[in-house]
Amino acid sequence: MAGDPAARRAYLDASAAVKLVLVEPESATLRAFLEPMATMSSSELLKAELVRAVRRRAEAVEWSRGRLLDKATELLDVMDLFTLDGAVFSLAGHLDPVSVRALDALHVATALQVAPLRAFVSYDRRQLDAARRAGLSTVSPGAEAA
C-alpha cells in the first residue's frame, strides 16, 4: 500500500529522534528505515525532550552545542508534531504495563491517536512493550530485538 499515507507514516519517540541528530550505532539503519516514509510524526513533547537530550549529550561529542541544537530544530521543523489533549492524557493513564513512565505513555497514547502508522519507532524497551500491548507495530532499526 505504497500510496496509502498511513503506510508511510512513522511515529518517533525521543530515543529515536536523538539518533537522527547525534551519530549513534543505530543512526544509519534508522535513516535507511525512515527514507521511504512520507511523514515522521511525534508528540509536541519531543520539542522539549529532544533539545534536553541534545544539550545533555553535546559535551560528549565533538560538534558544538549550537550546531547540534540547530540540527534538532531542523528535525523538529520537518516532523508532524501533535498537540496533547485530554483524550491523550486519559488514554496514557490507562495504558499497560503500569511500569511504563508517564512521558513514554503519552507518546504511545499520541501514536494511537495518530494511527494508522507504519511503525512506532523507539529504542526504549518498556515503551515498546506498552506500544505493542496497545496494538501498535513497533521497530527499533539497527538494535538487537527489543
PyRosetta script that sets phi, psi and omega in degrees:
from pyrosetta import init, pose_from_sequence

init()
pose = pose_from_sequence("MAGDPAARRAYLDASAAVKLVLVEPESATLRAFLEPMATMSSSELLKAELVRAVRRRAEAVEWSRGRLLDKATELLDVMDLFTLDGAVFSLAGHLDPVSVRALDALHVATALQVAPLRAFVSYDRRQLDAARRAGLSTVSPGAEAA")
pose.set_psi(1, 54.4)
pose.set_omega(1, -176.5)
pose.set_phi(2, -61.8)
pose.set_psi(2, -27.7)
pose.set_omega(2, -179.9)
pose.set_phi(3, -79.2)
pose.set_psi(3, -17.7)
pose.set_omega(3, -179.4)
pose.set_phi(4, -76.6)
pose.set_psi(4, 118.1)
pose.set_omega(4, -179.1)
pose.set_phi(5, -57.1)
pose.set_psi(5, -33.8)
pose.set_omega(5, 179.4)
pose.set_phi(6, -64.3)
pose.set_psi(6, -30.9)
pose.set_omega(6, 179.1)
pose.set_phi(7, -70.7)
pose.set_psi(7, -10.3)
pose.set_omega(7, -178.0)
pose.set_phi(8, -125.7)
pose.set_psi(8, 26.8)
pose.set_omega(8, 177.3)
pose.set_phi(9, -114.3)
pose.set_psi(9, 127.5)
pose.set_omega(9, 175.9)
pose.set_phi(10, -116.4)
pose.set_psi(10, 140.7)
pose.set_omega(10, 175.1)
pose.set_phi(11, -103.3)
pose.set_psi(11, 125.4)
pose.set_omega(11, -179.2)
pose.set_phi(12, -111.8)
pose.set_psi(12, 134.4)
pose.set_omega(12, 170.0)
pose.set_phi(13, -91.6)
pose.set_psi(13, -178.4)
pose.set_omega(13, -176.8)
pose.set_phi(14, -64.4)
pose.set_psi(14, -35.2)
pose.set_omega(14, -179.2)
pose.set_phi(15, -64.2)
pose.set_psi(15, -28.7)
pose.set_omega(15, 176.6)
pose.set_phi(16, -83.2)
pose.set_psi(16, -46.3)
pose.set_omega(16, -176.7)
pose.set_phi(17, -59.7)
pose.set_psi(17, -37.3)
pose.set_omega(17, -178.6)
pose.set_phi(18, -63.2)
pose.set_psi(18, -28.1)
pose.set_omega(18, 179.1)
pose.set_phi(19, -72.0)
pose.set_psi(19, -14.5)
pose.set_omega(19, 175.9)
pose.set_phi(20, -90.0)
pose.set_psi(20, -12.0)
pose.set_omega(20, 178.5)
pose.set_phi(21, -102.7)
pose.set_psi(21, -46.5)
pose.set_omega(21, 178.7)
pose.set_phi(22, -99.8)
pose.set_psi(22, 153.3)
pose.set_omega(22, 176.2)
pose.set_phi(23, -86.5)
pose.set_psi(23, 114.6)
pose.set_omega(23, 178.4)
pose.set_phi(24, -127.3)
pose.set_psi(24, 165.7)
pose.set_omega(24, -177.0)
pose.set_phi(25, -53.8)
pose.set_psi(25, -32.2)
pose.set_omega(25, -177.4)
pose.set_phi(26, -90.9)
pose.set_psi(26, -5.2)
pose.set_omega(26, -172.1)
pose.set_phi(27, -56.3)
pose.set_psi(27, -48.4)
pose.set_omega(27, -176.9)
pose.set_phi(28, -64.6)
pose.set_psi(28, -42.9)
pose.set_omega(28, 179.7)
pose.set_phi(29, -66.7)
pose.set_psi(29, -38.8)
pose.set_omega(29, 177.4)
pose.set_phi(30, -63.1)
pose.set_psi(30, -45.2)
pose.set_omega(30, 178.5)
pose.set_phi(31, -59.7)
pose.set_psi(31, -41.9)
pose.set_omega(31, 178.8)
pose.set_phi(32, -63.9)
pose.set_psi(32, -40.5)
pose.set_omega(32, 178.2)
pose.set_phi(33, -63.1)
pose.set_psi(33, -40.3)
pose.set_omega(33, -175.7)
pose.set_phi(34, -80.5)
pose.set_psi(34, -18.2)
pose.set_omega(34, -175.1)
pose.set_phi(35, -51.1)
pose.set_psi(35, -46.2)
pose.set_omega(35, -179.3)
pose.set_phi(36, -79.3)
pose.set_psi(36, -3.1)
pose.set_omega(36, -178.0)
pose.set_phi(37, -73.4)
pose.set_psi(37, 138.1)
pose.set_omega(37, 176.9)
pose.set_phi(38, -78.7)
pose.set_psi(38, -32.1)
pose.set_omega(38, -173.5)
pose.set_phi(39, -142.4)
pose.set_psi(39, 137.7)
pose.set_omega(39, 168.4)
pose.set_phi(40, -109.4)
pose.set_psi(40, 128.5)
pose.set_omega(40, -177.5)
pose.set_phi(41, -120.8)
pose.set_psi(41, 159.7)
pose.set_omega(41, 172.7)
pose.set_phi(42, -165.2)
pose.set_psi(42, -177.6)
pose.set_omega(42, 174.4)
pose.set_phi(43, -89.3)
pose.set_psi(43, 157.2)
pose.set_omega(43, 174.6)
pose.set_phi(44, -62.7)
pose.set_psi(44, -14.3)
pose.set_omega(44, 173.1)
pose.set_phi(45, -54.1)
pose.set_psi(45, -30.5)
pose.set_omega(45, -176.2)
pose.set_phi(46, -61.1)
pose.set_psi(46, -28.3)
pose.set_omega(46, 179.4)
pose.set_phi(47, -57.0)
pose.set_psi(47, -42.8)
pose.set_omega(47, 179.3)
pose.set_phi(48, -83.3)
pose.set_psi(48, -43.7)
pose.set_omega(48, -176.0)
pose.set_phi(49, -61.4)
pose.set_psi(49, -46.2)
pose.set_omega(49, -176.5)
pose.set_phi(50, -66.8)
pose.set_psi(50, -46.1)
pose.set_omega(50, -179.9)
pose.set_phi(51, -62.7)
pose.set_psi(51, -41.8)
pose.set_omega(51, 179.4)
pose.set_phi(52, -64.8)
pose.set_psi(52, -41.9)
pose.set_omega(52, 179.4)
pose.set_phi(53, -64.2)
pose.set_psi(53, -42.1)
pose.set_omega(53, 179.8)
pose.set_phi(54, -65.9)
pose.set_psi(54, -43.7)
pose.set_omega(54, 178.8)
pose.set_phi(55, -61.2)
pose.set_psi(55, -41.0)
pose.set_omega(55, -179.4)
pose.set_phi(56, -62.7)
pose.set_psi(56, -39.4)
pose.set_omega(56, -171.6)
pose.set_phi(57, -98.4)
pose.set_psi(57, -6.6)
pose.set_omega(57, -177.5)
pose.set_phi(58, -60.6)
pose.set_psi(58, -31.6)
pose.set_omega(58, -178.4)
pose.set_phi(59, -69.3)
pose.set_psi(59, -20.2)
pose.set_omega(59, -176.8)
pose.set_phi(60, -92.3)
pose.set_psi(60, -3.9)
pose.set_omega(60, -179.7)
pose.set_phi(61, -118.9)
pose.set_psi(61, 165.9)
pose.set_omega(61, -174.8)
pose.set_phi(62, -82.2)
pose.set_psi(62, -17.2)
pose.set_omega(62, 179.6)
pose.set_phi(63, -72.3)
pose.set_psi(63, 155.3)
pose.set_omega(63, 177.3)
pose.set_phi(64, -73.7)
pose.set_psi(64, 151.3)
pose.set_omega(64, 178.3)
pose.set_phi(65, -57.1)
pose.set_psi(65, -41.7)
pose.set_omega(65, -179.1)
pose.set_phi(66, -59.9)
pose.set_psi(66, -43.7)
pose.set_omega(66, -179.8)
pose.set_phi(67, -65.8)
pose.set_psi(67, -40.3)
pose.set_omega(67, 178.6)
pose.set_phi(68, -66.3)
pose.set_psi(68, -38.8)
pose.set_omega(68, 177.1)
pose.set_phi(69, -66.1)
pose.set_psi(69, -36.0)
pose.set_omega(69, 174.8)
pose.set_phi(70, -61.6)
pose.set_psi(70, -43.7)
pose.set_omega(70, 178.6)
pose.set_phi(71, -62.6)
pose.set_psi(71, -39.5)
pose.set_omega(71, 178.2)
pose.set_phi(72, -62.9)
pose.set_psi(72, -44.1)
pose.set_omega(72, 179.0)
pose.set_phi(73, -63.5)
pose.set_psi(73, -41.5)
pose.set_omega(73, 178.0)
pose.set_phi(74, -60.4)
pose.set_psi(74, -41.8)
pose.set_omega(74, 178.2)
pose.set_phi(75, -64.5)
pose.set_psi(75, -48.2)
pose.set_omega(75, -179.9)
pose.set_phi(76, -58.9)
pose.set_psi(76, -35.3)
pose.set_omega(76, -178.9)
pose.set_phi(77, -65.7)
pose.set_psi(77, -26.0)
pose.set_omega(77, -178.3)
pose.set_phi(78, -99.1)
pose.set_psi(78, 0.5)
pose.set_omega(78, -179.2)
pose.set_phi(79, -97.5)
pose.set_psi(79, 151.4)
pose.set_omega(79, 169.0)
pose.set_phi(80, -85.2)
pose.set_psi(80, 112.3)
pose.set_omega(80, -179.2)
pose.set_phi(81, -106.6)
pose.set_psi(81, 127.1)
pose.set_omega(81, -174.6)
pose.set_phi(82, -101.3)
pose.set_psi(82, 136.5)
pose.set_omega(82, 179.6)
pose.set_phi(83, -75.3)
pose.set_psi(83, 139.3)
pose.set_omega(83, 176.7)
pose.set_phi(84, -78.8)
pose.set_psi(84, 136.8)
pose.set_omega(84, 175.9)
pose.set_phi(85, -128.3)
pose.set_psi(85, -179.0)
pose.set_omega(85, -177.5)
pose.set_phi(86, -57.8)
pose.set_psi(86, -37.0)
pose.set_omega(86, -179.6)
pose.set_phi(87, -64.8)
pose.set_psi(87, -39.1)
pose.set_omega(87, 179.3)
pose.set_phi(88, -66.5)
pose.set_psi(88, -44.6)
pose.set_omega(88, 178.8)
pose.set_phi(89, -61.5)
pose.set_psi(89, -42.4)
pose.set_omega(89, 179.8)
pose.set_phi(90, -63.8)
pose.set_psi(90, -47.2)
pose.set_omega(90, 179.4)
pose.set_phi(91, -61.2)
pose.set_psi(91, -43.3)
pose.set_omega(91, -179.3)
pose.set_phi(92, -59.7)
pose.set_psi(92, -37.2)
pose.set_omega(92, -179.5)
pose.set_phi(93, -66.5)
pose.set_psi(93, -21.2)
pose.set_omega(93, -176.0)
pose.set_phi(94, -106.9)
pose.set_psi(94, 4.9)
pose.set_omega(94, -180.0)
pose.set_phi(95, -74.5)
pose.set_psi(95, 149.0)
pose.set_omega(95, 173.7)
pose.set_phi(96, -106.7)
pose.set_psi(96, 153.9)
pose.set_omega(96, -1.0)
pose.set_phi(97, -77.4)
pose.set_psi(97, 160.6)
pose.set_omega(97, -178.8)
pose.set_phi(98, -67.2)
pose.set_psi(98, -16.3)
pose.set_omega(98, 179.8)
pose.set_phi(99, -75.9)
pose.set_psi(99, -12.1)
pose.set_omega(99, -179.6)
pose.set_phi(100, -68.0)
pose.set_psi(100, 135.9)
pose.set_omega(100, -178.1)
pose.set_phi(101, -70.4)
pose.set_psi(101, 156.6)
pose.set_omega(101, -174.3)
pose.set_phi(102, -58.1)
pose.set_psi(102, -47.9)
pose.set_omega(102, -179.3)
pose.set_phi(103, -63.9)
pose.set_psi(103, -37.9)
pose.set_omega(103, 177.8)
pose.set_phi(104, -65.2)
pose.set_psi(104, -42.0)
pose.set_omega(104, 177.8)
pose.set_phi(105, -63.6)
pose.set_psi(105, -37.2)
pose.set_omega(105, 177.5)
pose.set_phi(106, -64.7)
pose.set_psi(106, -37.3)
pose.set_omega(106, 175.8)
pose.set_phi(107, -64.3)
pose.set_psi(107, -44.9)
pose.set_omega(107, 179.7)
pose.set_phi(108, -62.3)
pose.set_psi(108, -45.1)
pose.set_omega(108, -180.0)
pose.set_phi(109, -62.6)
pose.set_psi(109, -39.9)
pose.set_omega(109, 177.4)
pose.set_phi(110, -63.7)
pose.set_psi(110, -43.9)
pose.set_omega(110, 179.1)
pose.set_phi(111, -60.5)
pose.set_psi(111, -38.2)
pose.set_omega(111, 177.8)
pose.set_phi(112, -64.0)
pose.set_psi(112, -34.6)
pose.set_omega(112, 177.8)
pose.set_phi(113, -72.9)
pose.set_psi(113, -30.9)
pose.set_omega(113, -179.1)
pose.set_phi(114, -80.8)
pose.set_psi(114, -25.3)
pose.set_omega(114, -175.0)
pose.set_phi(115, -48.5)
pose.set_psi(115, 150.7)
pose.set_omega(115, 12.8)
pose.set_phi(116, -81.8)
pose.set_psi(116, 148.6)
pose.set_omega(116, -179.2)
pose.set_phi(117, -127.4)
pose.set_psi(117, 156.8)
pose.set_omega(117, 169.1)
pose.set_phi(118, -72.5)
pose.set_psi(118, -41.1)
pose.set_omega(118, -178.2)
pose.set_phi(119, -165.1)
pose.set_psi(119, 150.1)
pose.set_omega(119, 168.8)
pose.set_phi(120, -98.2)
pose.set_psi(120, 116.7)
pose.set_omega(120, -173.6)
pose.set_phi(121, -105.0)
pose.set_psi(121, 121.2)
pose.set_omega(121, -179.8)
pose.set_phi(122, -155.3)
pose.set_psi(122, 162.1)
pose.set_omega(122, 175.1)
pose.set_phi(123, -123.1)
pose.set_psi(123, 17.4)
pose.set_omega(123, -179.6)
pose.set_phi(124, -105.1)
pose.set_psi(124, 114.2)
pose.set_omega(124, -173.8)
pose.set_phi(125, -59.7)
pose.set_psi(125, -44.8)
pose.set_omega(125, -179.8)
pose.set_phi(126, -64.1)
pose.set_psi(126, -41.4)
pose.set_omega(126, 179.7)
pose.set_phi(127, -66.2)
pose.set_psi(127, -41.9)
pose.set_omega(127, 177.2)
pose.set_phi(128, -60.5)
pose.set_psi(128, -40.4)
pose.set_omega(128, 177.4)
pose.set_phi(129, -61.1)
pose.set_psi(129, -45.9)
pose.set_omega(129, 179.0)
pose.set_phi(130, -62.4)
pose.set_psi(130, -41.5)
pose.set_omega(130, -179.8)
pose.set_phi(131, -64.7)
pose.set_psi(131, -43.1)
pose.set_omega(131, 178.4)
pose.set_phi(132, -64.0)
pose.set_psi(132, -44.0)
pose.set_omega(132, 179.2)
pose.set_phi(133, -60.8)
pose.set_psi(133, -30.6)
pose.set_omega(133, 179.6)
pose.set_phi(134, -83.5)
pose.set_psi(134, -3.0)
pose.set_omega(134, 175.7)
pose.set_phi(135, 98.0)
pose.set_psi(135, 9.6)
pose.set_omega(135, 179.1)
pose.set_phi(136, -87.4)
pose.set_psi(136, 147.0)
pose.set_omega(136, 172.5)
pose.set_phi(137, -80.6)
pose.set_psi(137, 126.4)
pose.set_omega(137, -174.8)
pose.set_phi(138, -116.9)
pose.set_psi(138, 149.2)
pose.set_omega(138, 175.4)
pose.set_phi(139, -144.9)
pose.set_psi(139, 154.1)
pose.set_omega(139, 173.6)
pose.set_phi(140, -137.2)
pose.set_psi(140, 73.7)
pose.set_omega(140, -174.6)
pose.set_phi(141, -54.8)
pose.set_psi(141, 128.2)
pose.set_omega(141, 177.8)
pose.set_phi(142, 89.4)
pose.set_psi(142, -8.1)
pose.set_omega(142, 179.8)
pose.set_phi(143, -100.4)
pose.set_psi(143, 158.3)
pose.set_omega(143, 172.9)
pose.set_phi(144, -61.5)
pose.set_psi(144, 161.8)
pose.set_omega(144, -179.6)
pose.set_phi(145, -49.5)
pose.set_psi(145, 123.7)
pose.set_omega(145, -177.4)
pose.set_phi(146, -93.1)
pose.dump_pdb("model.pdb")
